[in-house]
Every structure is written in structure tokens, then in C-alpha cells.
Amino acid sequence: MIRLFLFINLIFASSQIPASQQERPIVIKDATIFTISNGIIEKGSLRFKDGVITDIGTNIFILEEDSVINAEGKQVFPGLISSGSTLGLQEIGAVRATRDYEEVGMFNPNVRSNASYNPDSELIPVSRSNGILLALSIPRSGRISGTSSLMMLGGWTWEDATFKHPVGVHLFWPNMDKPSKKERKKKTNKNQKEHRIVAIEELDKFIKTARSYKQLKENLSSSYKHNLRLDAMLPVLNGDIPFFIHANSVSQIESAIYWAERQNLRIIIVGGKDSWRLTDLLVSKGISIIYTQTLTTPHRRFEDFDQSYKTPFQLLKAGVQFCISNSESPFQTPHLRNLPYYASKAASYGLPWDEALRSITLSAAEILGVDNKLGSLEVGKHATLFISDGNILDIRANVEMAFINGRAIDLSDRHKLLYEKYKQKY
């Protein structure tokens, strides 16, 4: 079994060499710069040194020590942020040995995404080739699946790649809807209702146990015994990080919000398919949404065919803080490169284009708590950015250069290799 695992890792490991630290100041000149926070700078220049942006504007003086990139006719964007996937935790869905996002048991807040992150995954170069330079990597199994990590898509080891950990603990909310006709044949409404109640009661019990553990630890009680699972809950109970609650239906979102209020916990909703029906509640409670449902079909027969497409615009109009992410399903992780097209689809159905771009950059950084370092092009922020030959929301645009903390990233990937290979076939 060990030999099989090593063989699989060898076959599907990226052969790219991670970039070294930035050695000289770099100036990107004469580009169209999408700062996100301060509009668009035409014929602008940007300097970064030691991985940090030091100057940005139209009149930057070029120094002798600067390495200059002429980007005339090109566009510069901050690195895109995927706010939910299993990137780095899986390689091939059909091969169990390459799926590290699953853990046995219902309550595993101690599971750390970054410790299982594979920096040699072939899926990483494919993702960053389309401007995605950071990804929130999340475990997925049980009720409380684990703690997520914001990972940079570059580095020799998981320690190198970790940008922020912990970001939040992930809770997959139980299904609160009435069973379908098929389900009713298998189990009664009463049993389905009891299942929902039992699930929440078990969750309440776990939170209560975690609070008791916290009290014992703080009071240096002789009854205190170290527990990995309960220890991982302390940042949530202390309010240092939020609970990311995965919920889509009205009943799920409503019950999750009122449960969190009863437990005095800070939450962020992931998924949010029905969030358009609960905008008043979301605004009044100050709940943010990581919207992952842009490219899904309608949930109900009476809904408009384009409901999922126009939900981001409805959230914006109502004043709900949100960002757009790719589908959180492990099946979609190999397609993470499509993140910009989730935003552009929403832009085609009402969301202003500048807000669509913000939803996968600065808005994502704000919700994940890293907007002081990422998400926009400003002096003092990390030089995590890319140069493309067109607007990244346009499927025809190609990323030509990328930098993570000032380090030039190799943009080759398996897709490009196969493209070049099969061009020679005929």
C-alpha cells in the first residue's frame, strides 16, 4: 500500500521548481492597473520590493537597481482568491489514496488543512495559470470537518505555502428540508424530523463540552486533560476565528443563524444558494456569504432560470457582504481555474463588472480576514499579482506573468504541456 501511494504521488506530482525570493526591485510600467480599491490606472506603473508594493501611479521614477517589465497594452490584477475548495487535499477523486480531505468521525475540528496540503499537486499550476494565486483549502467530512487554511499556490512545502492558519472551523449544517417522495418511502416525516433534531442536539452537546473544556483549561483545573478536538474549538469560542457554516436552503441558513446567535458564535455562510430570499435577515445579523452557487440550476420549479446567476447582484443591492467562489465540491476542484467565469457570469446578470472583480479579490480577502495584505493593489500590500493580455473576466484573456509575494511564478502546467504535445500529432 505504501509503494502504491508513493507511485501515485510520483506520477501526479508537479515537476515545477518553486520560485526563489525576490532579489531586485521590479517595476511593471505602462500597464492598465486594476487596483480594485482605488479604481483603474491607465498607463500606470507599479514597483514592488522584497515582496511588497512600494509605489503605484503614473509617474514612478525608474531607478538603476530596478528590473523593468514593459507591460504596454497589458492589464495588471491582484491575485484571485478561491474562498473554498479541496485544492492540495486531493488529486484524483477516484483514487482514495489521493483524497486527504476526509477524516473518520463526525466532529474533527482538530483536522488541519495545511498539514495535509500537497504543494506538488498537478492541480495547483493549472489553477494559478488563470490568475488564482491563493485558495482556502477546507476539509470535508462529518458534521464539523476541520480547520481551513489560506494557501499560496507556490512553495516547496506546506509550511512555505501557508498564508494564514487557522482561518475558520467548518460546520456542515444538517438538511432541514422536508423529505422528497422517494425519501418518504424509505423513512417517515417523523423520522426525518427526529434526525434533524438529533443532529442539532449532538452539535449543542459538543459545543457545551468544548465550553466546559475551555473553562477547565483557563482555571488550571486538576480535572483538565489535553484534548486535540476540543482544543481546536477554543479559537472559535474565543471569537478569534469564525465558524464557516455550509448551508444552502432557506431552512438551513435560518436555523444556522439562530443557532449561532443562541450559542454566541461568529459565523460565515458558505454556499448560500437561497441567500437571495433572506437578505434582510443577513443584513440585520451582519452575516457574510461565500457564494458558491453561481453556475447551478434553479432549486425550485417556480424560480427563474437565471436565479443563481443574478443572486450576487441581489445580495449587493440589499447590502449583504459577499464574495464569489467556485463550487466547494471536491468534484469541481480540478476546475478551480474557472473561478473568474463564476464572477463574469454574475456580471452578465446585473452585478457591475467592478464588483464582480472585487468579489474574487478584495471582498474575498475581507471575509477571510486578510484584506490588510491582499485583495487589492496598494502601497504596503503583498505583491501577489498577475499580468494578462486582457480582462481576466473575459474567457479569451491569458495570464502571461504572475508573482506571489514578489516571487515570479512558473506558469507552465499539465494542460499547456499536453496542448503543445498534441499540436504536433497531426
C-alpha positions as CSV (number, residue, x, y, z in Angstrom):
1,M,0.0,0.0,0.0
2,I,2.9,2.4,0.8
3,R,4.5,1.6,-2.5
4,L,1.2,2.3,-4.3
5,F,0.9,5.6,-2.5
6,L,4.4,6.7,-3.4
7,F,3.9,5.6,-7.0
8,I,0.8,7.7,-7.3
9,N,2.4,10.7,-5.8
10,L,5.3,10.4,-8.2
11,I,3.1,10.2,-11.3
12,F,0.9,13.1,-10.3
13,A,3.5,15.4,-8.7
14,S,4.2,18.7,-10.3
15,S,7.8,18.9,-11.8
16,Q,7.9,22.7,-11.4
17,I,10.6,24.3,-9.2
18,P,9.1,26.8,-6.7
19,A,10.3,30.4,-7.3
20,S,13.1,31.9,-5.1
21,Q,12.8,35.1,-3.1
22,Q,12.7,38.4,-5.0
23,E,16.2,39.7,-5.4
24,R,15.8,43.1,-7.1
25,P,13.0,45.7,-7.1
26,I,10.7,45.2,-10.1
27,V,8.7,47.9,-11.9
28,I,5.8,47.0,-14.1
29,K,5.3,50.0,-16.4
30,D,2.8,51.4,-18.9
31,A,0.0,48.9,-17.9
32,T,-3.7,49.2,-17.2
33,I,-3.7,48.6,-13.4
34,F,-6.9,47.3,-11.7
35,T,-6.2,48.4,-8.1
36,I,-9.7,47.2,-7.0
37,S,-9.7,49.7,-4.1
38,N,-8.8,52.9,-6.0
39,G,-10.2,52.3,-9.5
40,I,-8.2,51.7,-12.7
41,I,-4.9,53.5,-13.5
42,E,-4.3,53.8,-17.3
43,K,-0.7,53.9,-18.4
44,G,0.3,53.2,-14.8
45,S,3.4,51.7,-13.2
46,L,3.8,49.6,-10.1
47,R,7.0,48.9,-8.1
48,F,7.5,46.1,-5.6
49,K,10.5,45.3,-3.5
50,D,11.1,42.4,-1.1
51,G,7.6,41.1,-1.9
52,V,5.8,44.3,-1.0
53,I,4.3,47.0,-3.2
54,T,6.2,50.3,-2.6
55,D,4.9,52.6,-5.4
56,I,1.9,52.8,-7.7
57,G,0.8,55.5,-10.1
58,T,1.5,57.2,-13.4
59,N,4.8,59.0,-12.6
60,I,7.1,56.4,-11.0
61,F,10.8,57.2,-11.4
62,I,12.8,54.2,-12.7
63,L,15.9,53.6,-10.6
64,E,19.1,52.0,-11.7
65,E,18.5,49.0,-9.5
66,D,15.0,48.3,-10.8
67,S,14.2,45.4,-13.1
68,V,11.7,46.7,-15.6
69,I,8.8,44.9,-17.2
70,N,7.3,46.7,-20.1
71,A,3.6,45.9,-19.9
72,E,2.2,48.3,-22.5
73,G,-1.2,47.1,-23.7
74,K,-1.4,44.6,-20.8
75,Q,-3.5,44.6,-17.7
76,V,-2.4,44.0,-14.1
77,F,-4.7,42.5,-11.4
78,P,-4.3,41.4,-7.8
79,G,-4.1,37.6,-7.4
80,L,-7.5,36.0,-7.4
81,I,-8.7,34.2,-4.2
82,S,-10.6,31.0,-4.2
83,S,-12.7,31.0,-1.0
84,G,-13.4,27.3,-0.7
85,S,-12.1,24.1,-2.3
86,T,-10.1,21.0,-1.5
87,L,-7.1,22.2,-3.6
88,G,-4.0,20.5,-2.3
89,L,-6.0,17.9,-0.4
90,Q,-6.9,15.8,-3.4
91,E,-5.5,14.7,-6.7
92,I,-7.8,12.1,-8.4
93,G,-11.3,11.7,-6.9
94,A,-11.4,8.0,-7.9
95,V,-8.2,7.2,-6.1
96,R,-8.8,7.1,-2.4
97,A,-5.0,7.4,-1.6
98,T,-5.0,10.9,-3.1
99,R,-8.1,12.2,-1.1
100,D,-6.9,13.8,2.1
101,Y,-10.0,15.9,2.8
102,E,-11.9,13.1,4.5
103,E,-11.5,12.1,8.1
104,V,-13.3,9.4,10.1
105,G,-15.9,10.7,12.7
106,M,-18.5,13.5,12.9
107,F,-16.6,16.1,15.0
108,N,-13.0,16.8,13.9
109,P,-12.2,20.5,14.3
110,N,-8.6,19.4,15.0
111,V,-8.1,18.4,11.4
112,R,-5.7,21.0,9.8
113,S,-5.9,21.6,6.1
114,N,-2.4,23.0,5.7
115,A,-0.7,20.0,7.3
116,S,-2.2,17.7,4.6
117,Y,-1.7,20.2,1.8
118,N,0.3,18.8,-1.1
119,P,2.4,21.6,-2.7
120,D,3.3,19.3,-5.6
121,S,-0.3,18.7,-6.8
122,E,-0.7,19.0,-10.6
123,L,-4.0,20.9,-9.9
124,I,-2.1,23.9,-8.4
125,P,-0.2,25.0,-11.6
126,V,-3.4,24.6,-13.6
127,S,-5.3,26.9,-11.2
128,R,-2.7,29.6,-11.0
129,S,-2.4,29.7,-14.8
130,N,-5.7,31.6,-14.7
131,G,-4.7,34.0,-12.0
132,I,-5.8,32.1,-8.9
133,L,-2.9,32.7,-6.6
134,L,-4.5,31.9,-3.2
135,A,-7.0,29.3,-2.2
136,L,-8.9,28.5,1.1
137,S,-8.3,24.8,1.5
138,I,-11.0,23.1,3.5
139,P,-11.6,19.5,4.8
140,R,-14.9,17.9,4.1
141,S,-16.3,15.1,6.2
142,G,-18.6,14.7,9.2
143,R,-20.5,17.5,10.9
144,I,-17.5,19.6,11.9
145,S,-15.0,18.7,9.3
146,G,-11.9,20.6,10.4
147,T,-10.0,23.9,10.3
148,S,-9.3,25.6,6.9
149,S,-6.1,27.3,5.8
150,L,-5.5,30.0,3.3
151,M,-2.7,28.7,1.0
152,M,-0.5,30.4,-1.5
153,L,-0.2,28.5,-4.7
154,G,3.5,28.2,-4.7
155,G,6.2,26.9,-2.3
156,W,8.4,23.9,-1.6
157,T,6.4,22.7,1.5
158,W,3.1,23.2,3.1
159,E,4.8,25.5,5.6
160,D,6.1,27.7,2.7
161,A,2.6,27.7,1.2
162,T,0.6,28.6,4.3
163,F,-0.5,32.2,4.2
164,K,-2.9,32.1,7.2
165,H,-3.9,29.4,9.6
166,P,-6.4,28.9,11.2
167,V,-8.9,30.8,9.1
168,G,-12.0,29.1,10.4
169,V,-13.7,25.9,11.6
170,H,-16.1,24.3,9.1
171,L,-19.5,23.0,10.0
172,F,-21.8,21.3,7.5
173,W,-25.3,22.1,8.6
174,P,-27.8,19.2,8.6
175,N,-30.5,19.1,5.9
176,M,-33.6,20.8,7.3
177,D,-36.0,20.4,4.3
178,K,-38.9,18.0,4.2
179,P,-38.1,14.7,2.6
180,S,-38.9,14.1,-1.1
181,K,-41.4,11.4,-2.2
182,K,-38.6,8.9,-2.7
183,E,-37.2,9.7,0.8
184,R,-40.7,9.4,2.3
185,K,-40.9,5.8,1.1
186,K,-37.8,5.0,3.0
187,K,-38.4,7.0,6.2
188,T,-41.4,8.8,7.7
189,N,-41.6,12.6,8.2
190,K,-41.3,11.9,11.9
191,N,-38.0,10.1,11.5
192,Q,-36.7,12.8,9.3
193,K,-37.7,15.5,11.8
194,E,-36.1,13.4,14.6
195,H,-32.9,13.2,12.5
196,R,-32.7,17.0,12.3
197,I,-33.3,17.4,16.0
198,V,-30.8,14.7,16.9
199,A,-28.1,16.3,14.7
200,I,-28.5,19.7,16.3
201,E,-28.7,18.2,19.8
202,E,-25.4,16.4,19.2
203,L,-23.9,19.7,17.9
204,D,-25.1,21.5,21.1
205,K,-23.6,18.8,23.2
206,F,-20.3,19.1,21.5
207,I,-20.2,22.9,21.9
208,K,-21.2,22.6,25.6
209,T,-18.4,20.1,26.1
210,A,-15.9,22.4,24.4
211,R,-17.0,25.3,26.6
212,S,-16.5,23.2,29.7
213,Y,-13.1,22.2,28.5
214,K,-12.2,25.8,27.9
215,Q,-13.2,26.7,31.4
216,L,-11.2,23.9,32.9
217,K,-8.1,24.9,30.9
218,E,-8.4,28.6,31.8
219,N,-8.8,27.8,35.5
220,L,-5.9,25.4,35.5
221,S,-8.2,22.7,37.0
222,S,-6.8,19.4,38.1
223,S,-9.5,17.8,36.1
224,Y,-8.1,19.3,32.9
225,K,-6.8,16.8,30.3
226,H,-5.5,17.9,26.9
227,N,-7.9,17.0,24.1
228,L,-6.9,17.8,20.4
229,R,-10.5,18.0,19.2
230,L,-11.7,20.4,22.0
231,D,-8.5,22.4,21.9
232,A,-9.2,23.2,18.2
233,M,-12.5,24.7,19.2
234,L,-11.0,27.4,21.5
235,P,-10.3,30.0,18.8
236,V,-13.9,29.8,17.7
237,L,-15.3,30.0,21.3
238,N,-12.9,33.0,21.9
239,G,-14.2,34.7,18.8
240,D,-10.7,34.7,17.2
241,I,-11.9,32.9,14.1
242,P,-15.5,32.2,12.7
243,F,-17.5,29.1,12.2
244,F,-17.9,28.6,8.4
245,I,-21.3,27.1,8.2
246,H,-22.0,25.3,4.9
247,A,-25.7,25.8,4.2
248,N,-27.8,26.4,1.1
249,S,-31.6,26.2,1.7
250,V,-33.7,28.8,3.5
251,S,-34.3,26.5,6.4
252,Q,-30.7,25.6,6.7
253,I,-29.5,29.2,6.6
254,E,-32.2,30.4,9.0
255,S,-31.7,27.7,11.6
256,A,-27.9,28.1,11.4
257,I,-28.1,31.8,12.0
258,Y,-30.4,31.5,15.0
259,W,-28.4,28.6,16.4
260,A,-25.2,30.6,16.2
261,E,-26.9,33.5,17.9
262,R,-28.1,31.3,20.7
263,Q,-24.5,29.9,21.0
264,N,-23.0,33.4,20.7
265,L,-20.7,32.4,17.8
266,R,-19.5,34.4,14.9
267,I,-20.4,32.7,11.6
268,I,-19.9,33.0,7.8
269,I,-22.3,31.1,5.5
270,V,-20.7,29.1,2.7
271,G,-22.9,28.1,-0.2
272,G,-25.8,30.4,0.2
273,K,-28.0,29.3,-2.7
274,D,-31.2,30.7,-1.1
275,S,-29.4,33.7,0.4
276,W,-31.4,36.0,-2.0
277,R,-34.6,35.1,0.0
278,L,-33.0,36.1,3.3
279,T,-31.2,39.3,2.6
280,D,-33.0,41.3,5.4
281,L,-32.0,38.7,8.0
282,L,-28.4,38.5,6.7
283,V,-28.0,42.3,6.9
284,S,-29.6,42.6,10.3
285,K,-27.4,39.9,11.8
286,G,-24.2,41.0,9.9
287,I,-23.7,37.7,8.2
288,S,-21.3,37.4,5.3
289,I,-21.8,35.0,2.4
290,I,-19.3,33.0,0.4
291,Y,-21.5,32.4,-2.6
292,T,-20.5,29.2,-4.4
293,Q,-23.7,28.6,-6.5
294,T,-23.4,30.9,-9.5
295,L,-23.3,28.1,-12.1
296,T,-26.0,25.9,-10.6
297,T,-29.5,25.2,-11.9
298,P,-32.7,26.5,-10.2
299,H,-33.6,24.9,-6.8
300,R,-37.3,25.0,-7.3
301,R,-39.8,24.8,-10.2
302,F,-41.1,28.4,-9.6
303,E,-37.7,30.0,-9.7
304,D,-36.4,31.9,-12.6
305,F,-33.9,30.0,-14.8
306,D,-31.3,32.6,-14.1
307,Q,-31.8,32.9,-10.3
308,S,-28.4,31.6,-9.4
309,Y,-26.7,34.0,-11.9
310,K,-28.4,37.1,-10.5
311,T,-28.2,36.3,-6.8
312,P,-24.9,38.2,-6.3
313,F,-26.5,41.3,-7.7
314,Q,-29.4,40.9,-5.3
315,L,-27.0,40.5,-2.4
316,L,-25.1,43.6,-3.4
317,K,-28.3,45.6,-3.8
318,A,-29.5,44.5,-0.4
319,G,-26.2,45.4,1.3
320,V,-25.1,41.9,2.2
321,Q,-21.3,41.4,2.4
322,F,-20.4,38.6,0.0
323,C,-17.7,37.1,-2.2
324,I,-18.0,34.7,-5.1
325,S,-16.2,31.4,-5.1
326,N,-16.1,28.3,-7.2
327,S,-18.2,25.3,-6.2
328,E,-16.9,23.8,-3.0
329,S,-17.5,20.3,-4.2
330,P,-14.4,18.1,-4.5
331,F,-15.5,17.2,-8.0
332,Q,-15.0,20.8,-9.0
333,T,-11.5,21.3,-7.5
334,P,-9.7,20.3,-10.7
335,H,-11.7,23.1,-12.4
336,L,-10.7,25.8,-10.0
337,R,-9.2,27.7,-13.0
338,N,-12.8,28.7,-13.9
339,L,-13.2,31.0,-10.8
340,P,-13.2,34.2,-12.9
341,Y,-16.1,32.9,-15.0
342,Y,-18.3,32.5,-11.9
343,A,-17.8,36.2,-11.4
344,S,-18.3,37.1,-15.1
345,K,-21.5,35.1,-15.2
346,A,-22.8,37.1,-12.3
347,A,-21.7,40.3,-14.1
348,S,-23.7,39.3,-17.1
349,Y,-26.8,39.2,-14.9
350,G,-26.7,42.5,-13.2
351,L,-23.6,42.6,-11.0
352,P,-21.4,45.6,-12.0
353,W,-18.2,44.4,-13.6
354,D,-16.0,46.2,-11.0
355,E,-18.0,44.5,-8.2
356,A,-17.6,41.1,-10.0
357,L,-13.8,41.6,-10.0
358,R,-13.9,42.7,-6.4
359,S,-15.9,39.6,-5.4
360,I,-13.0,37.3,-6.2
361,T,-10.3,39.6,-4.9
362,L,-10.8,42.3,-2.2
363,S,-14.2,41.1,-1.0
364,A,-12.8,37.6,-0.5
365,A,-9.8,39.0,1.4
366,E,-12.1,40.9,3.6
367,I,-14.3,37.9,4.5
368,L,-11.2,35.8,5.1
369,G,-9.6,38.5,7.3
370,V,-6.5,39.2,5.1
371,D,-7.6,42.4,3.4
372,N,-4.7,44.3,5.1
373,K,-2.3,42.3,3.0
374,L,-4.1,41.0,-0.1
375,G,-7.0,41.6,-2.4
376,S,-6.0,45.0,-3.9
377,L,-3.0,46.7,-5.4
378,E,-2.0,49.3,-2.8
379,V,1.3,50.5,-1.3
380,G,2.2,48.3,1.7
381,K,0.3,45.2,0.5
382,H,1.9,42.0,-0.7
383,A,3.0,41.9,-4.3
384,T,0.7,39.0,-5.2
385,L,-0.5,39.9,-8.7
386,F,-0.5,38.9,-12.3
387,I,-0.2,40.4,-15.8
388,S,-2.7,39.4,-18.5
389,D,-3.3,40.3,-22.1
390,G,-7.0,41.1,-21.4
391,N,-9.6,41.4,-18.7
392,I,-9.4,38.3,-16.6
393,L,-13.2,38.1,-16.5
394,D,-13.1,37.5,-20.3
395,I,-12.5,33.9,-21.2
396,R,-10.2,34.9,-24.0
397,A,-7.7,36.6,-21.7
398,N,-4.4,34.8,-20.9
399,V,-2.2,35.2,-17.9
400,E,1.3,36.0,-19.0
401,M,3.2,36.6,-15.7
402,A,2.4,36.1,-12.1
403,F,4.0,36.9,-8.8
404,I,3.3,35.6,-5.3
405,N,4.9,37.9,-2.6
406,G,7.2,39.2,-5.3
407,R,8.4,35.8,-6.5
408,A,8.0,35.1,-10.2
409,I,5.8,32.0,-10.6
410,D,6.3,29.4,-13.3
411,L,3.1,29.4,-15.3
412,S,3.6,26.1,-17.2
413,D,1.2,23.3,-16.3
414,R,0.0,19.9,-17.5
415,H,-2.7,21.4,-19.7
416,K,-0.2,23.5,-21.6
417,L,2.2,20.6,-21.9
418,L,-0.5,18.4,-23.4
419,Y,-1.6,21.2,-25.7
420,E,1.9,21.6,-27.1
421,K,2.3,17.8,-27.4
422,Y,-0.8,17.2,-29.4
423,K,-0.3,20.2,-31.7
424,Q,2.5,18.0,-33.2
425,K,0.3,15.0,-33.7
426,Y,-1.4,15.9,-36.9
